[in-house]
Each structure stands twice: as C-alpha cells, then as structure tokens.
Amino acid sequence: MISGQSVPGTAERYEWLKQEIIAAAPSLGIDDIGFAAADPFVSLRSILEEHRANGYESGFEEPDIEKRVNPALDNEKPASLLAIAIAYPSKMKDPPKSEPGKYRGILARSAWGQDYHHVLRAAMDKLSDFIKERVPEARIESMVDTGVLVDRAVSERAGIGFSGKNCSIISPTLGSWIFLGELVTNIPFSPDTPVTEGCGECTKCIDACPTGALVGPGQLNSQKCISFLTQTKGFLDEEYMKKIGNRLYGCDTCQIVCPKNKGKNWDHHPEFEPDPEIVKPLLIPLLDLSNKEFKERFGHSSAAWRGKKPIQRNAIIGLGNFKDKSAVPKLSEVLMRDPRPELRGTAAWALGQIGGEEAMNTITTAALKEEHETVLTMLQRAGERLASASLPKDQAVLNSTSKDNVDSVPQEDKVDNKAQEQNAAAWKPTPVTNLTGTPVYYHEIITDLGEFTLCATEQGLARLDFGNYTVREAHLQQWARTWLGEYHFVHDISRFQEAVWQLEEYVKGERKTFELQLDLRGTPFEVQVWNALADIPYGQTVSSLEVAETIGRPKAVRSVVAAIGKNPLPIIIPHHRITGNEGGVAIYPGGLQVKERLLSLEKQS
C-alpha cells in the first residue's frame, strides 16, 4: 500500500462493505452507525478558540485545537470517519427513596452499570475486526470521549443526530440517551446525510440548567456545569454546592427536560442495567469507604475514574442540602479528623447548613485547631450562619451594623442576649448572613413533566412553579412582596419531602388526591375559586362557567378565569381540569402540552 493514500478498491466494493457493516452493527452491540468524510472541521476551529478565550473549557479536553479539528491516522491519510451510538437507560426499576435519616445520592445515568468507555471500546474493537476480515489492508483507529476529535462534531457529520441546545447529540430515534464513539480509517466510504431536524424554538434545557452553564444554544460553560463540578477534586463555591443537591456524579437535568427524550428508555444492554443501591446509595455510609471498598463497589462504573474523594465530598454536600441532622456526628468526625482539607471544609459548610447546638460546638472546636486557610474561611462562614440564625431579629440587625453604632444600642438589649452576642461577635457576622423578614423556603425538583420550584412558608406549601428557581426568581419575589411584605428565600430540601413523594406518586398514576398542608395567599375571591378547583374530581373536567356557578357567582366568569390564572399551586390545585373558553381561556402555566399530559394521565389511571 502506498503511504498517504486510501485503500485501493472500487466504490462498489466499499458500498457493499458499508451495507454489511450497517447490517452487522446490532450484533456488535451498536445501536446506530454513520459514515462521514474525514475532511477537517474548519468551522469548528473558531468555535473552539472562542470557547477557550471565554474560559469555558473543562480542562479534560485535548489541548491542541488543531488535533481536534483535523482527523489523522499514523502515517496514513484518513479517508472516512465512522460514528457509533450505543443507547443507555433513562429509568430505574424500583428506585429506593430518600427518607429522613436515610438520605441518598444519585449518579448520572451515564454512570449506571459498566463503564461505558469499556463497552464502547469493545464494540469498536469488534467493528474493526469485522472490517479487517474483509479488508486486511485497512487502517483503523478508534476513540471514545478521551480521544482527540470532538465526538459531537463527528456524530453530527455522520448523521447520528443533530447537535442540541443542551450540547448533546440528539438522535431522532434514540434521543440523547446515547454514548458516542468514532473510528478513523483510510477506507473511502460514501458519507451519510446529516440530520436536518433541530430543537426549533425550544429552550427548556437552557431554562432548566441549575447553574446557568448553558450560556446559549449549544454553548456550555464547563466551569459552571454540575457534571464537571462533581468530577473536580478541589473546594467548591457555596453557590454551586447548593445547586448540586444530592448529585454524586454528573447531571442529567438538561436531558430529562428535553422533549426529544419523552418516553425514551433503553434497557436492551444488560451491561448498563443499574444496581439501585450503587447508583442511588445512602450518603452517610459513603463517608466510611476505604479505597479498597470504593473500588469494589464503584470500580466498574465511569464514576470511579476520579477516585473516591469527589464522591465523598459530594455526599457531604448532599447531607448539607438535605439538612440531615442525623448526619451531624459523622460530619463532625470528618471535620475533626479527616486528613483531606476539601472534605473538612465541605463538612464545615454542611454543618452550617444543618445547624443546631452540636454543629455549632463542633465548628467552634474545629476552628481552634484548623490550620488550612480555605477550611478556616469555610468554618468562619459556617459559624457566621449559625450564630446569626440563633439571634433574635433585633440582635441580628445589631450585628450587621458598623462597630461605631454598637454603643448606641440600649444596654438592656445587650444584657438580655449576652451569650448569643458573644457567640456572634466571635464570627463577625456580615449583613449578607443576617437575613430578616418572613422566610420562604424553596426546593427544585425534576419530574417527567419538567422541573418545578416548590415554595413553602411556616404555614404550609404556598407555590408550585414550572421552571427552576433562577428562572422563576423575579416572579417569586413579586409574589412574596405582595403577600408577605418583608421576606427572604431559604433553600431547604427537608421541608418538601412529603410534597415531593406525593407529586412523584401522582405523576406515576399512583395517587389521585393530595394531602398536604397549604398556605394559600390571595384575595378571598381567589381563594374561594381555588378551593372550588381543588374539589374537581380526579379524571373529570369542568368549565369555568361551572366553577362560577359552584361558588354562586354565575355572572363573574371572567373574574373566575382571572383567578384560575393566578392559581399558585397547579397540579395540586388542578386547574388543568378546566375546559371551555367562557369568559376567556384559562391559560395553563406549564403549557398546553403539559395540560394534555396531565389529562391523559388521569384518564389512564
């Protein structure tokens, strides 16, 4: 064979081989395969350069951009690229639930079952052998996501799918629940046609991204992406720890909300079948795993490649976000004894989130012996949070003022709160940590219907909004100003366990009524309408006129429609059961598609 040329042969020969490969792909463990020319990815170069200039790279990529855009073979001229896709499951059978004292973390679906790198490499090795049996002189090099080429670019050119706004390749048949691999060869296969389908005007993935890492359609700031953050080994900023929730590895949010993935779950590869106790493990036991135990339990998974430290750090974050008081002894042990500063600092943050006397005592003791600068800073912040939380409202205001103003406070106030004041002074609380007004607790959840933000007061569940907290924040602030006056929002997962369980049961068709303590904030007329909506039986629909008649106001249909539109708890107060357009259409906040899904769900149950 002449160096620098593709394998000699006729076009008919390679077209026949291509069809043989396509026919054999399923037997090789491959769910889809595409062919493309091995020309340089010219337009990709400027995109990658801009990505780097903006600081969006993760650091895990091939650093040489030229290698990423120019397909190459050792001492040969590449003629074709082959892209393969292998589908993986999006649902788990009988997933265990988090419960008080037994909270669990979650691994992203890409880490379920066997490490996909091994599965892909095995499939590509079989494919290479298949080709070389028929063309012994063929040169082939394969790579997974650790290779130099950009998987998405190769797969898009080869017709596997289109590049979605969530930066995933979305197959028209498989969705985005697919692993990608590629082969470079000197065989001149005829190229396939790229997929012309796209996302259209949909921005659900961008809207749902917990950290705003999707900075634009198909543009990802990896430094803010939870999938990347959970794999890092260092300290994490507080804003990101709060957004991580109970994720131990990776993040599936942008894929879960994608309409192209609706109803898609692939369970035909047993190697990806998840073990619920491994992919959704109890958090506290993770902190006691030795290196050997970690390898035995997680070594088969792609989540293990960074070792146990990131997983354990993320478990601590999860315990802090759950505000799990039963975890305080174990977190205290980590803070006082663990040799790894990242875990000690994260434990300090988690104890600050959980609160209580035991947590405060541990933080105070640890601060006296800690030498690591970052851990000391995190201890101080945690102490500020707890000290500020223990103060009465007036005392919190005192500690947020300047030193020059302290002496102007009446002496009796200082005496009455002497112990609390001494504690707070030791931590030098700042105005940021001294929040006043009525607390509004919130939590974000992901369901098959999309992402919801739940809000509650001390009196009960107050709001269910479609979209994440960042998206709904301005609306929630306006609502709070109107009905609460002075307020502040507090992220608190623990207050929503019952609401989350009941919503999950409803979405599965296992619940027909909700039994929750509600705090309805509205005018007397609006509350009257909402109570009437709550009485509409499961699986039935009524018109807005019927609602007006039910409350004895048959001539106030337009006002009823307006009140329905202000329903703060859609699904729980089921105004998706309203039909007709008397007095105007009652617009559903989740959109017509969600309304239709809810009605269909209730008809099937």
SULPE-V399727 format. One record per backbone hydrogen bond with DSSP energy under -0.5 kcal/mol. NH is the residue of the N-H (numbers start at 1). CO is the residue of the C=O. If there is no record, write none. Layout:
{{NH | CO} {NH | CO}}
This chain:
{{4 | 75} {5 | 2} {7 | 186} {14 | 10} {15 | 11} {16 | 12} {17 | 13} {18 | 14} {19 | 15} {20 | 16} {21 | 17} {22 | 18} {23 | 19} {24 | 20} {25 | 21} {27 | 24} {28 | 24} {28 | 25} {29 | 26} {30 | 25} {31 | 85} {32 | 85} {34 | 83} {35 | 158} {36 | 81} {38 | 79} {41 | 69} {42 | 40} {45 | 41} {45 | 42} {46 | 42} {47 | 43} {48 | 44} {49 | 45} {50 | 46} {51 | 47} {52 | 48} {53 | 49} {54 | 50} {55 | 52} {56 | 51} {65 | 63} {67 | 64} {68 | 64} {69 | 65} {70 | 66} {71 | 69} {73 | 76} {76 | 73} {78 | 76} {79 | 185} {80 | 185} {81 | 36} {82 | 183} {83 | 34} {84 | 181} {85 | 32} {86 | 179} {88 | 177} {95 | 92} {99 | 102} {102 | 99} {105 | 281} {106 | 246} {107 | 279} {108 | 249} {111 | 108} {112 | 109} {114 | 271} {115 | 300} {118 | 115} {119 | 115} {120 | 116} {121 | 117} {122 | 118} {123 | 119} {124 | 120} {125 | 121} {126 | 122} {127 | 123} {128 | 124} {129 | 125} {130 | 126} {131 | 127} {132 | 128} {133 | 129} {134 | 130} {134 | 131} {135 | 131} {138 | 135} {141 | 184} {143 | 182} {147 | 144} {150 | 68} {151 | 149} {154 | 150} {155 | 151} {156 | 152} {157 | 153} {158 | 154} {159 | 156} {160 | 155} {161 | 155} {162 | 170} {164 | 162} {164 | 168} {167 | 164} {170 | 162} {170 | 168} {171 | 169} {171 | 175} {175 | 171} {177 | 174} {178 | 176} {179 | 86} {181 | 84} {182 | 143} {183 | 82} {184 | 141} {185 | 80} {186 | 139} {189 | 187} {192 | 35} {202 | 199} {207 | 203} {208 | 204} {209 | 205} {212 | 209} {215 | 213} {215 | 219} {216 | 219} {218 | 165} {219 | 216} {220 | 218} {221 | 213} {222 | 56} {222 | 220} {224 | 221} {225 | 221} {225 | 222} {229 | 225} {230 | 226} {231 | 228} {232 | 228} {232 | 229} {240 | 237} {241 | 237} {242 | 238} {243 | 239} {244 | 240} {245 | 241} {247 | 244} {248 | 106} {249 | 106} {255 | 252} {256 | 252} {257 | 253} {258 | 255} {261 | 258} {262 | 259} {264 | 261} {265 | 263} {266 | 88} {267 | 265} {270 | 268} {272 | 269} {273 | 270} {276 | 274} {278 | 275} {279 | 275} {280 | 276} {281 | 278} {283 | 103} {286 | 282} {286 | 283} {287 | 283} {287 | 284} {288 | 285} {289 | 286} {294 | 290} {295 | 291} {296 | 292} {297 | 293} {298 | 294} {299 | 295} {301 | 298} {304 | 301} {305 | 302} {307 | 304} {311 | 307} {312 | 308} {313 | 309} {314 | 310} {315 | 311} {316 | 312} {317 | 313} {318 | 314} {319 | 315} {320 | 316} {321 | 317} {322 | 318} {323 | 319} {324 | 319} {325 | 323} {327 | 324} {328 | 325} {331 | 327} {332 | 328} {333 | 329} {334 | 330} {335 | 331} {336 | 332} {337 | 333} {338 | 333} {338 | 334} {341 | 339} {343 | 340} {344 | 340} {345 | 341} {346 | 342} {347 | 343} {348 | 344} {349 | 345} {350 | 346} {351 | 347} {352 | 348} {353 | 349} {354 | 350} {355 | 351} {360 | 356} {361 | 357} {362 | 358} {363 | 359} {364 | 360} {365 | 361} {366 | 362} {367 | 363} {368 | 364} {368 | 365} {369 | 365} {369 | 366} {370 | 366} {376 | 372} {377 | 373} {378 | 374} {379 | 375} {380 | 376} {381 | 377} {382 | 378} {383 | 379} {384 | 380} {385 | 381} {386 | 382} {387 | 383} {388 | 384} {389 | 385} {390 | 386} {391 | 387} {391 | 388} {396 | 392} {397 | 393} {398 | 394} {399 | 395} {400 | 396} {400 | 397} {401 | 398} {405 | 402} {406 | 402} {406 | 403} {407 | 403} {408 | 405} {409 | 406} {413 | 410} {414 | 410} {415 | 411} {416 | 412} {417 | 413} {418 | 415} {421 | 417} {422 | 418} {423 | 419} {424 | 420} {425 | 421} {426 | 422} {427 | 423} {427 | 424} {428 | 424} {428 | 425} {429 | 424} {433 | 430} {434 | 430} {435 | 433} {438 | 486} {440 | 488} {441 | 439} {441 | 456} {442 | 490} {443 | 454} {445 | 452} {447 | 450} {450 | 447} {452 | 445} {453 | 465} {454 | 443} {454 | 452} {455 | 463} {456 | 441} {457 | 460} {460 | 457} {461 | 517} {462 | 455} {463 | 455} {464 | 568} {465 | 453} {467 | 451} {472 | 468} {473 | 469} {476 | 472} {477 | 473} {478 | 474} {479 | 475} {480 | 476} {481 | 477} {482 | 478} {483 | 479} {484 | 480} {485 | 480} {485 | 481} {486 | 484} {488 | 438} {490 | 440} {492 | 442} {492 | 490} {493 | 321} {495 | 492} {496 | 493} {497 | 494} {500 | 496} {501 | 497} {502 | 498} {503 | 499} {504 | 500} {505 | 501} {506 | 502} {507 | 503} {508 | 504} {509 | 506} {510 | 505} {511 | 505} {518 | 516} {519 | 461} {521 | 519} {522 | 520} {527 | 523} {528 | 524} {529 | 525} {530 | 526} {531 | 527} {532 | 528} {533 | 529} {534 | 530} {535 | 531} {535 | 532} {536 | 533} {540 | 537} {542 | 577} {544 | 579} {547 | 543} {548 | 544} {549 | 545} {550 | 546} {551 | 547} {552 | 549} {553 | 548} {556 | 553} {560 | 556} {561 | 557} {562 | 558} {563 | 559} {564 | 560} {565 | 561} {566 | 562} {566 | 563} {567 | 564} {570 | 464} {572 | 570} {573 | 569} {574 | 572} {575 | 573} {577 | 574} {578 | 575} {579 | 542} {584 | 581} {587 | 585} {591 | 588} {595 | 591} {596 | 592} {597 | 593} {598 | 594} {599 | 595} {600 | 596} {601 | 597} {602 | 598} {603 | 599} {604 | 600} {605 | 601}}
